[in-house]
């Protein structure tokens, strides 16, 4: 009986120790309600191809997005040199000469 009690207590302590990191996680999802800017002013800038995108949010919920696009850069592909095949050192012709 004493062994079973010790086994149960040990299993309980082991489960509690394993689950401690999961209990320490902050699961307050109210932070994500306002889309990452928490109801205040927020500005985001990033590049989308050749365009620079600026997004702005205001406290009253106004949203503004500006795109400033540049002309695409020309792509230059160099002309690769054509292969030059030298004449072979040994020429084998289709005739066989037996002497």
Biopython code that builds the backbone (N, CA, C, O; Angstrom):
import numpy as np
from Bio.PDB.StructureBuilder import StructureBuilder

atoms = [
    (1, "UNK", "N", (0.821, -1.191, 0.000)),
    (1, "UNK", "CA", (0.000, 0.000, 0.000)),
    (1, "UNK", "C", (0.865, 1.254, 0.000)),
    (1, "UNK", "O", (0.536, 2.255, -0.636)),
    (2, "UNK", "N", (1.977, 1.177, 0.726)),
    (2, "UNK", "CA", (2.869, 2.322, 0.815)),
    (2, "UNK", "C", (3.535, 2.591, -0.534)),
    (2, "UNK", "O", (3.765, 3.748, -0.887)),
    (3, "UNK", "N", (3.848, 1.536, -1.292)),
    (3, "UNK", "CA", (4.477, 1.698, -2.600)),
    (3, "UNK", "C", (3.514, 2.357, -3.590)),
    (3, "UNK", "O", (3.921, 3.203, -4.387)),
    (4, "UNK", "N", (2.255, 1.973, -3.537)),
    (4, "UNK", "CA", (1.267, 2.553, -4.446)),
    (4, "UNK", "C", (1.081, 4.039, -4.150)),
    (4, "UNK", "O", (0.962, 4.851, -5.068)),
    (5, "UNK", "N", (1.058, 4.388, -2.866)),
    (5, "UNK", "CA", (0.909, 5.791, -2.485)),
    (5, "UNK", "C", (2.107, 6.601, -2.964)),
    (5, "UNK", "O", (1.945, 7.702, -3.490)),
    (6, "UNK", "N", (3.312, 6.056, -2.784)),
    (6, "UNK", "CA", (4.512, 6.751, -3.248)),
    (6, "UNK", "C", (4.515, 6.882, -4.771)),
    (6, "UNK", "O", (4.942, 7.905, -5.307)),
    (7, "UNK", "N", (4.046, 5.861, -5.457)),
    (7, "UNK", "CA", (3.978, 5.904, -6.914)),
    (7, "UNK", "C", (2.988, 6.976, -7.386)),
    (7, "UNK", "O", (3.280, 7.724, -8.319)),
    (8, "UNK", "N", (1.828, 7.050, -6.745)),
    (8, "UNK", "CA", (0.830, 8.067, -7.112)),
    (8, "UNK", "C", (1.337, 9.474, -6.823)),
    (8, "UNK", "O", (1.140, 10.379, -7.633)),
    (9, "UNK", "N", (1.987, 9.670, -5.680)),
    (9, "UNK", "CA", (2.523, 10.987, -5.332)),
    (9, "UNK", "C", (3.627, 11.372, -6.313)),
    (9, "UNK", "O", (3.698, 12.523, -6.744)),
    (10, "UNK", "N", (4.480, 10.428, -6.667)),
    (10, "UNK", "CA", (5.551, 10.700, -7.632)),
    (10, "UNK", "C", (4.999, 11.050, -9.005)),
    (10, "UNK", "O", (5.512, 11.951, -9.669)),
    (11, "UNK", "N", (3.949, 10.339, -9.438)),
    (11, "UNK", "CA", (3.332, 10.633, -10.732)),
    (11, "UNK", "C", (2.684, 12.015, -10.720)),
    (11, "UNK", "O", (2.761, 12.749, -11.706)),
    (12, "UNK", "N", (2.045, 12.371, -9.602)),
    (12, "UNK", "CA", (1.424, 13.696, -9.496)),
    (12, "UNK", "C", (2.468, 14.804, -9.552)),
    (12, "UNK", "O", (2.272, 15.806, -10.238)),
    (13, "UNK", "N", (3.560, 14.634, -8.845)),
    (13, "UNK", "CA", (4.629, 15.638, -8.849)),
    (13, "UNK", "C", (5.257, 15.728, -10.240)),
    (13, "UNK", "O", (5.572, 16.825, -10.703)),
    (14, "UNK", "N", (5.442, 14.602, -10.904)),
    (14, "UNK", "CA", (6.002, 14.605, -12.259)),
    (14, "UNK", "C", (5.096, 15.324, -13.250)),
    (14, "UNK", "O", (5.570, 16.114, -14.067)),
    (15, "UNK", "N", (3.791, 15.055, -13.181)),
    (15, "UNK", "CA", (2.845, 15.738, -14.077)),
    (15, "UNK", "C", (2.800, 17.234, -13.795)),
    (15, "UNK", "O", (2.706, 18.040, -14.720)),
    (16, "UNK", "N", (2.867, 17.601, -12.533)),
    (16, "UNK", "CA", (2.845, 19.022, -12.182)),
    (16, "UNK", "C", (4.104, 19.719, -12.685)),
    (16, "UNK", "O", (4.038, 20.858, -13.147)),
    (17, "UNK", "N", (5.247, 19.046, -12.600)),
    (17, "UNK", "CA", (6.504, 19.651, -13.052)),
    (17, "UNK", "C", (6.523, 19.804, -14.570)),
    (17, "UNK", "O", (7.064, 20.782, -15.087)),
    (18, "UNK", "N", (5.943, 18.854, -15.280)),
    (18, "UNK", "CA", (5.921, 18.926, -16.740)),
    (18, "UNK", "C", (4.957, 20.015, -17.217)),
    (18, "UNK", "O", (5.214, 20.669, -18.228)),
    (19, "UNK", "N", (3.853, 20.211, -16.498)),
    (19, "UNK", "CA", (2.852, 21.180, -16.946)),
    (19, "UNK", "C", (3.125, 22.605, -16.471)),
    (19, "UNK", "O", (2.373, 23.509, -16.837)),
    (20, "UNK", "N", (4.152, 22.843, -15.683)),
    (20, "UNK", "CA", (4.451, 24.194, -15.192)),
    (20, "UNK", "C", (4.717, 25.188, -16.323)),
    (20, "UNK", "O", (4.175, 26.292, -16.266)),
    (21, "UNK", "N", (5.522, 24.868, -17.353)),
    (21, "UNK", "CA", (5.740, 25.852, -18.420)),
    (21, "UNK", "C", (4.452, 26.213, -19.166)),
    (21, "UNK", "O", (4.310, 27.344, -19.628)),
    (22, "UNK", "N", (3.527, 25.284, -19.288)),
    (22, "UNK", "CA", (2.271, 25.579, -19.971)),
    (22, "UNK", "C", (1.411, 26.535, -19.153)),
    (22, "UNK", "O", (0.691, 27.356, -19.721)),
    (23, "UNK", "N", (1.474, 26.439, -17.842)),
    (23, "UNK", "CA", (0.702, 27.343, -16.996)),
    (23, "UNK", "C", (1.314, 28.738, -16.950)),
    (23, "UNK", "O", (0.613, 29.703, -16.643)),
    (24, "UNK", "N", (2.584, 28.864, -17.243)),
    (24, "UNK", "CA", (3.252, 30.160, -17.199)),
    (24, "UNK", "C", (2.977, 30.989, -18.446)),
    (24, "UNK", "O", (3.311, 32.173, -18.471)),
    (25, "UNK", "N", (2.376, 30.404, -19.486)),
    (25, "UNK", "CA", (2.090, 31.117, -20.729)),
    (25, "UNK", "C", (0.999, 32.156, -20.501)),
    (25, "UNK", "O", (0.003, 31.882, -19.831)),
    (26, "UNK", "N", (1.190, 33.349, -21.059)),
    (26, "UNK", "CA", (0.220, 34.434, -20.930)),
    (26, "UNK", "C", (-0.784, 34.312, -22.071)),
    (26, "UNK", "O", (-0.454, 34.624, -23.215)),
    (27, "UNK", "N", (-1.979, 33.872, -21.784)),
    (27, "UNK", "CA", (-2.996, 33.632, -22.810)),
    (27, "UNK", "C", (-4.037, 34.740, -22.857)),
    (27, "UNK", "O", (-5.222, 34.458, -23.036)),
    (28, "UNK", "N", (-3.632, 35.973, -22.704)),
    (28, "UNK", "CA", (-4.577, 37.073, -22.752)),
    (28, "UNK", "C", (-4.710, 37.523, -24.199)),
    (28, "UNK", "O", (-3.841, 38.229, -24.711)),
    (29, "UNK", "N", (-5.787, 37.124, -24.861)),
    (29, "UNK", "CA", (-5.962, 37.410, -26.284)),
    (29, "UNK", "C", (-6.574, 38.781, -26.537)),
    (29, "UNK", "O", (-6.827, 39.134, -27.688)),
    (30, "UNK", "N", (-6.814, 39.549, -25.504)),
    (30, "UNK", "CA", (-7.367, 40.884, -25.703)),
    (30, "UNK", "C", (-6.365, 41.798, -26.402)),
    (30, "UNK", "O", (-6.765, 42.788, -27.016)),
    (31, "UNK", "N", (-5.084, 41.489, -26.323)),
    (31, "UNK", "CA", (-4.064, 42.310, -26.970)),
    (31, "UNK", "C", (-4.187, 42.276, -28.487)),
    (31, "UNK", "O", (-3.776, 43.226, -29.153)),
    (32, "UNK", "N", (-4.736, 41.218, -29.043)),
    (32, "UNK", "CA", (-4.799, 41.054, -30.485)),
    (32, "UNK", "C", (-6.096, 41.621, -31.070)),
    (32, "UNK", "O", (-6.302, 41.552, -32.282)),
    (33, "UNK", "N", (-6.955, 42.167, -30.247)),
    (33, "UNK", "CA", (-8.255, 42.641, -30.716)),
    (33, "UNK", "C", (-8.129, 43.827, -31.659)),
    (33, "UNK", "O", (-8.904, 43.935, -32.610)),
    (34, "UNK", "N", (-7.185, 44.708, -31.425)),
    (34, "UNK", "CA", (-7.060, 45.918, -32.216)),
    (34, "UNK", "C", (-6.120, 45.771, -33.397)),
    (34, "UNK", "O", (-5.719, 46.785, -33.969)),
    (35, "UNK", "N", (-5.758, 44.593, -33.782)),
    (35, "UNK", "CA", (-4.950, 44.385, -34.976)),
    (35, "UNK", "C", (-3.487, 44.733, -34.804)),
    (35, "UNK", "O", (-2.816, 45.038, -35.790)),
    (36, "UNK", "N", (-2.977, 44.698, -33.609)),
    (36, "UNK", "CA", (-1.552, 44.903, -33.383)),
    (36, "UNK", "C", (-1.161, 46.314, -33.034)),
    (36, "UNK", "O", (-0.038, 46.533, -32.582)),
    (37, "UNK", "N", (-2.051, 47.301, -33.224)),
    (37, "UNK", "CA", (-1.656, 48.664, -32.891)),
    (37, "UNK", "C", (-2.367, 49.168, -31.643)),
    (37, "UNK", "O", (-2.230, 50.343, -31.303)),
    (38, "UNK", "N", (-3.105, 48.340, -30.965)),
    (38, "UNK", "CA", (-3.680, 48.589, -29.643)),
    (38, "UNK", "C", (-4.516, 49.860, -29.579)),
    (38, "UNK", "O", (-4.546, 50.516, -28.538)),
    (39, "UNK", "N", (-5.181, 50.217, -30.638)),
    (39, "UNK", "CA", (-6.098, 51.337, -30.617)),
    (39, "UNK", "C", (-5.449, 52.700, -30.717)),
    (39, "UNK", "O", (-6.156, 53.706, -30.676)),
    (40, "UNK", "N", (-4.141, 52.780, -30.844)),
    (40, "UNK", "CA", (-3.458, 54.059, -30.949)),
    (40, "UNK", "C", (-2.966, 54.298, -32.360)),
    (40, "UNK", "O", (-3.338, 53.584, -33.291)),
    (41, "UNK", "N", (-2.129, 55.306, -32.509)),
    (41, "UNK", "CA", (-1.546, 55.581, -33.820)),
    (41, "UNK", "C", (-0.539, 54.490, -34.146)),
    (41, "UNK", "O", (0.191, 54.010, -33.278)),
    (42, "UNK", "N", (-0.516, 54.114, -35.402)),
    (42, "UNK", "CA", (0.395, 53.059, -35.823)),
    (42, "UNK", "C", (0.784, 53.316, -37.266)),
    (42, "UNK", "O", (-0.050, 53.721, -38.075)),
    (43, "UNK", "N", (2.038, 53.082, -37.589)),
    (43, "UNK", "CA", (2.540, 53.296, -38.945)),
    (43, "UNK", "C", (3.365, 52.079, -39.345)),
    (43, "UNK", "O", (4.171, 51.577, -38.562)),
    (44, "UNK", "N", (3.156, 51.612, -40.568)),
    (44, "UNK", "CA", (3.863, 50.440, -41.068)),
    (44, "UNK", "C", (4.389, 50.762, -42.457)),
    (44, "UNK", "O", (3.658, 51.290, -43.295)),
    (45, "UNK", "N", (5.665, 50.442, -42.706)),
    (45, "UNK", "CA", (6.280, 50.655, -44.015)),
    (45, "UNK", "C", (6.939, 49.357, -44.461)),
    (45, "UNK", "O", (7.608, 48.684, -43.675)),
    (46, "UNK", "N", (6.743, 49.012, -45.736)),
    (46, "UNK", "CA", (7.409, 47.839, -46.299)),
    (46, "UNK", "C", (7.442, 47.976, -47.814)),
    (46, "UNK", "O", (6.756, 48.824, -48.384)),
    (47, "UNK", "N", (8.241, 47.141, -48.457)),
    (47, "UNK", "CA", (8.377, 47.139, -49.915)),
    (47, "UNK", "C", (7.599, 45.969, -50.477)),
    (47, "UNK", "O", (7.690, 44.850, -49.972)),
    (48, "UNK", "N", (6.827, 46.233, -51.534)),
    (48, "UNK", "CA", (6.093, 45.205, -52.257)),
    (48, "UNK", "C", (6.535, 45.275, -53.713)),
    (48, "UNK", "O", (5.935, 45.992, -54.515)),
    (49, "UNK", "N", (7.576, 44.536, -54.050)),
    (49, "UNK", "CA", (8.146, 44.613, -55.397)),
    (49, "UNK", "C", (8.866, 45.936, -55.569)),
    (49, "UNK", "O", (9.781, 46.243, -54.805)),
    (50, "UNK", "N", (8.466, 46.731, -56.570)),
    (50, "UNK", "CA", (9.062, 48.047, -56.799)),
    (50, "UNK", "C", (8.309, 49.154, -56.071)),
    (50, "UNK", "O", (8.643, 50.327, -56.240)),
    (51, "UNK", "N", (7.319, 48.821, -55.279)),
    (51, "UNK", "CA", (6.485, 49.828, -54.621)),
    (51, "UNK", "C", (6.763, 49.863, -53.118)),
    (51, "UNK", "O", (6.893, 48.826, -52.469)),
    (52, "UNK", "N", (6.850, 51.071, -52.589)),
    (52, "UNK", "CA", (6.968, 51.259, -51.148)),
    (52, "UNK", "C", (5.564, 51.516, -50.614)),
    (52, "UNK", "O", (4.870, 52.419, -51.081)),
    (53, "UNK", "N", (5.152, 50.721, -49.640)),
    (53, "UNK", "CA", (3.800, 50.810, -49.100)),
    (53, "UNK", "C", (3.888, 51.394, -47.698)),
    (53, "UNK", "O", (4.665, 50.924, -46.867)),
    (54, "UNK", "N", (3.084, 52.423, -47.441)),
    (54, "UNK", "CA", (2.985, 53.024, -46.112)),
    (54, "UNK", "C", (1.545, 52.896, -45.645)),
    (54, "UNK", "O", (0.623, 53.358, -46.316)),
    (55, "UNK", "N", (1.356, 52.268, -44.494)),
    (55, "UNK", "CA", (0.025, 52.126, -43.909)),
    (55, "UNK", "C", (-0.011, 52.934, -42.620)),
    (55, "UNK", "O", (0.936, 52.912, -41.835)),
    (56, "UNK", "N", (-1.102, 53.638, -42.414)),
    (56, "UNK", "CA", (-1.241, 54.457, -41.212)),
    (56, "UNK", "C", (-2.625, 54.236, -40.613)),
    (56, "UNK", "O", (-3.631, 54.255, -41.322)),
    (57, "UNK", "N", (-2.663, 54.025, -39.304)),
    (57, "UNK", "CA", (-3.909, 53.919, -38.570)),
    (57, "UNK", "C", (-3.959, 55.067, -37.566)),
    (57, "UNK", "O", (-2.932, 55.461, -37.013)),
    (58, "UNK", "N", (-5.141, 55.592, -37.336)),
    (58, "UNK", "CA", (-5.315, 56.638, -36.335)),
    (58, "UNK", "C", (-6.161, 56.098, -35.191)),
    (58, "UNK", "O", (-6.751, 55.023, -35.291)),
    (59, "UNK", "N", (-6.210, 56.855, -34.110)),
    (59, "UNK", "CA", (-6.949, 56.422, -32.925)),
    (59, "UNK", "C", (-8.446, 56.274, -33.195)),
    (59, "UNK", "O", (-9.104, 55.424, -32.595)),
    (60, "UNK", "N", (-8.982, 57.094, -34.090)),
    (60, "UNK", "CA", (-10.424, 57.042, -34.336)),
    (60, "UNK", "C", (-10.817, 55.947, -35.325)),
    (60, "UNK", "O", (-11.996, 55.819, -35.655)),
    (61, "UNK", "N", (-9.859, 55.159, -35.803)),
    (61, "UNK", "CA", (-10.154, 54.046, -36.697)),
    (61, "UNK", "C", (-9.895, 54.332, -38.157)),
    (61, "UNK", "O", (-10.081, 53.449, -38.994)),
    (62, "UNK", "N", (-9.466, 55.557, -38.496)),
    (62, "UNK", "CA", (-9.152, 55.863, -39.889)),
    (62, "UNK", "C", (-7.937, 55.063, -40.339)),
    (62, "UNK", "O", (-6.994, 54.844, -39.580)),
    (63, "UNK", "N", (-7.989, 54.639, -41.588)),
    (63, "UNK", "CA", (-6.917, 53.826, -42.168)),
    (63, "UNK", "C", (-6.525, 54.451, -43.494)),
    (63, "UNK", "O", (-7.388, 54.828, -44.287)),
    (64, "UNK", "N", (-5.236, 54.560, -43.736)),
    (64, "UNK", "CA", (-4.755, 55.151, -44.979)),
    (64, "UNK", "C", (-3.582, 54.321, -45.483)),
    (64, "UNK", "O", (-2.698, 53.938, -44.717)),
    (65, "UNK", "N", (-3.590, 54.047, -46.798)),
    (65, "UNK", "CA", (-2.495, 53.290, -47.396)),
    (65, "UNK", "C", (-1.995, 54.050, -48.615)),
    (65, "UNK", "O", (-2.779, 54.414, -49.492)),
    (66, "UNK", "N", (-0.693, 54.288, -48.669)),
    (66, "UNK", "CA", (-0.079, 54.981, -49.796)),
    (66, "UNK", "C", (0.931, 54.055, -50.455)),
    (66, "UNK", "O", (1.679, 53.345, -49.783)),
    (67, "UNK", "N", (0.939, 54.079, -51.794)),
    (67, "UNK", "CA", (1.912, 53.290, -52.553)),
    (67, "UNK", "C", (2.699, 54.232, -53.439)),
    (67, "UNK", "O", (2.130, 55.002, -54.213)),
    (68, "UNK", "N", (4.006, 54.163, -53.318)),
    (68, "UNK", "CA", (4.896, 54.955, -54.163)),
    (68, "UNK", "C", (5.723, 53.969, -54.973)),
    (68, "UNK", "O", (6.595, 53.285, -54.438)),
    (69, "UNK", "N", (5.439, 53.906, -56.272)),
    (69, "UNK", "CA", (6.088, 52.913, -57.128)),
    (69, "UNK", "C", (7.185, 53.560, -57.965)),
    (69, "UNK", "O", (7.031, 54.676, -58.463)),
    (70, "UNK", "N", (8.276, 52.850, -58.108)),
    (70, "UNK", "CA", (9.377, 53.272, -58.967)),
    (70, "UNK", "C", (9.324, 52.453, -60.254)),
    (70, "UNK", "O", (8.757, 51.360, -60.291)),
    (71, "UNK", "N", (9.926, 53.004, -61.307)),
    (71, "UNK", "CA", (9.995, 52.273, -62.572)),
    (71, "UNK", "C", (10.870, 51.037, -62.376)),
    (71, "UNK", "O", (11.871, 51.096, -61.662)),
    (72, "UNK", "N", (10.507, 49.934, -62.996)),
    (72, "UNK", "CA", (11.323, 48.734, -62.830)),
    (72, "UNK", "C", (12.699, 48.920, -63.452)),
    (72, "UNK", "O", (12.842, 49.551, -64.499)),
    (73, "UNK", "N", (13.681, 48.375, -62.810)),
    (73, "UNK", "CA", (15.045, 48.462, -63.322)),
    (73, "UNK", "C", (15.195, 47.577, -64.556)),
    (73, "UNK", "O", (14.655, 46.472, -64.601)),
    (74, "UNK", "N", (15.929, 48.064, -65.557)),
    (74, "UNK", "CA", (16.143, 47.212, -66.734)),
    (74, "UNK", "C", (17.074, 46.050, -66.380)),
    (74, "UNK", "O", (18.042, 46.204, -65.635)),
    (75, "UNK", "N", (16.756, 44.922, -66.921)),
    (75, "UNK", "CA", (17.566, 43.732, -66.680)),
    (75, "UNK", "C", (18.415, 43.488, -67.915)),
    (75, "UNK", "O", (17.891, 43.362, -69.022)),
    (76, "UNK", "N", (19.718, 43.423, -67.726)),
    (76, "UNK", "CA", (20.644, 43.232, -68.843)),
    (76, "UNK", "C", (21.176, 41.805, -68.771)),
    (76, "UNK", "O", (21.762, 41.388, -67.772)),
    (77, "UNK", "N", (20.959, 41.078, -69.846)),
    (77, "UNK", "CA", (21.491, 39.731, -69.941)),
    (77, "UNK", "C", (22.692, 39.777, -70.881)),
    (77, "UNK", "O", (22.531, 40.129, -72.049)),
    (78, "UNK", "N", (23.880, 39.437, -70.413)),
    (78, "UNK", "CA", (25.053, 39.509, -71.289)),
    (78, "UNK", "C", (24.994, 38.422, -72.363)),
    (78, "UNK", "O", (24.432, 37.347, -72.152)),
    (79, "UNK", "N", (25.586, 38.729, -73.517)),
    (79, "UNK", "CA", (25.665, 37.742, -74.594)),
    (79, "UNK", "C", (26.812, 36.790, -74.269)),
    (79, "UNK", "O", (27.971, 37.199, -74.192)),
    (80, "UNK", "N", (26.483, 35.558, -74.088)),
    (80, "UNK", "CA", (27.501, 34.581, -73.744)),
    (80, "UNK", "C", (28.308, 34.225, -74.987)),
    (80, "UNK", "O", (27.745, 34.166, -76.080)),
    (81, "UNK", "N", (29.613, 33.985, -74.850)),
    (81, "UNK", "CA", (30.430, 33.640, -76.016)),
    (81, "UNK", "C", (30.011, 32.284, -76.589)),
    (81, "UNK", "O", (29.682, 31.351, -75.857)),
    (82, "UNK", "N", (30.034, 32.210, -77.909)),
    (82, "UNK", "CA", (29.664, 30.967, -78.572)),
    (82, "UNK", "C", (30.820, 29.976, -78.453)),
    (82, "UNK", "O", (31.984, 30.369, -78.527)),
    (83, "UNK", "N", (30.509, 28.708, -78.271)),
    (83, "UNK", "CA", (31.586, 27.725, -78.144)),
    (83, "UNK", "C", (32.337, 27.549, -79.469)),
    (83, "UNK", "O", (31.735, 27.538, -80.543)),
    (84, "UNK", "N", (33.638, 27.415, -79.371)),
    (84, "UNK", "CA", (34.486, 27.195, -80.545)),
    (84, "UNK", "C", (35.081, 25.801, -80.395)),
    (84, "UNK", "O", (35.793, 25.513, -79.434)),
    (85, "UNK", "N", (34.777, 24.948, -81.356)),
    (85, "UNK", "CA", (35.280, 23.588, -81.312)),
    (85, "UNK", "C", (36.523, 23.499, -82.192)),
    (85, "UNK", "O", (36.430, 23.722, -83.399)),
    (86, "UNK", "N", (37.679, 23.180, -81.621)),
    (86, "UNK", "CA", (38.894, 23.079, -82.451)),
    (86, "UNK", "C", (38.859, 21.807, -83.301)),
    (86, "UNK", "O", (38.127, 20.858, -83.019)),
    (87, "UNK", "N", (39.674, 21.828, -84.339)),
    (87, "UNK", "CA", (39.756, 20.664, -85.207)),
    (87, "UNK", "C", (40.445, 19.548, -84.425)),
    (87, "UNK", "O", (41.439, 19.803, -83.746)),
    (88, "UNK", "N", (39.938, 18.314, -84.508)),
    (88, "UNK", "CA", (40.536, 17.226, -83.728)),
    (88, "UNK", "C", (41.956, 16.913, -84.195)),
    (88, "UNK", "O", (42.292, 17.098, -85.365)),
    (89, "UNK", "N", (42.779, 16.438, -83.270)),
    (89, "UNK", "CA", (44.168, 16.119, -83.584)),
    (89, "UNK", "C", (44.303, 14.873, -84.435)),
    (89, "UNK", "O", (45.221, 14.794, -85.251)),
    (90, "UNK", "N", (43.421, 13.895, -84.273)),
    (90, "UNK", "CA", (43.470, 12.652, -85.038)),
    (90, "UNK", "C", (42.193, 12.577, -85.865)),
    (90, "UNK", "O", (41.084, 12.671, -85.341)),
    (91, "UNK", "N", (42.383, 12.402, -87.194)),
    (91, "UNK", "CA", (41.232, 12.297, -88.078)),
    (91, "UNK", "C", (41.121, 10.847, -88.518)),
    (91, "UNK", "O", (42.060, 10.301, -89.097)),
    (92, "UNK", "N", (39.997, 10.228, -88.254)),
    (92, "UNK", "CA", (39.764, 8.844, -88.663)),
    (92, "UNK", "C", (38.797, 8.884, -89.832)),
    (92, "UNK", "O", (37.667, 9.356, -89.714)),
    (93, "UNK", "N", (39.276, 8.370, -90.980)),
    (93, "UNK", "CA", (38.417, 8.349, -92.158)),
    (93, "UNK", "C", (37.782, 6.976, -92.287)),
    (93, "UNK", "O", (38.212, 6.023, -91.637)),
    (94, "UNK", "N", (36.795, 6.878, -93.096)),
    (94, "UNK", "CA", (36.048, 5.643, -93.233)),
    (94, "UNK", "C", (36.741, 4.568, -94.057)),
    (94, "UNK", "O", (36.163, 3.496, -94.236)),
    (95, "UNK", "N", (37.951, 4.794, -94.569)),
    (95, "UNK", "CA", (38.631, 3.775, -95.375)),
    (95, "UNK", "C", (39.701, 3.106, -94.535)),
    (95, "UNK", "O", (40.400, 3.755, -93.756)),
    (96, "UNK", "N", (39.817, 1.818, -94.705)),
    (96, "UNK", "CA", (40.843, 1.061, -93.997)),
    (96, "UNK", "C", (41.875, 0.595, -95.011)),
    (96, "UNK", "O", (41.518, 0.030, -96.044)),
    (97, "UNK", "N", (43.136, 0.825, -94.729)),
    (97, "UNK", "CA", (44.221, 0.424, -95.622)),
    (97, "UNK", "C", (45.002, -0.675, -94.908)),
    (97, "UNK", "O", (45.531, -0.469, -93.815)),
    (98, "UNK", "N", (45.066, -1.858, -95.548)),
    (98, "UNK", "CA", (45.810, -2.974, -94.983)),
    (98, "UNK", "C", (47.005, -3.212, -95.887)),
    (98, "UNK", "O", (46.798, -3.388, -97.087)),
    (99, "UNK", "N", (48.230, -3.230, -95.407)),
    (99, "UNK", "CA", (49.426, -3.438, -96.216)),
    (99, "UNK", "C", (50.169, -4.640, -95.760)),
    (99, "UNK", "O", (51.210, -4.974, -96.327)),
]
sb = StructureBuilder()
sb.init_structure("model")
sb.init_model(0)
sb.init_chain("A")
sb.init_seg("    ")
for serial, (resi, resn, name, xyz) in enumerate(atoms, 1):
    if name == "N":
        sb.init_residue(resn, " ", resi, " ")
    sb.init_atom(name, np.array(xyz, "f"), 0.0, 1.0, " ", f" {name:<3s}", serial, name[0])
structure = sb.get_structure()
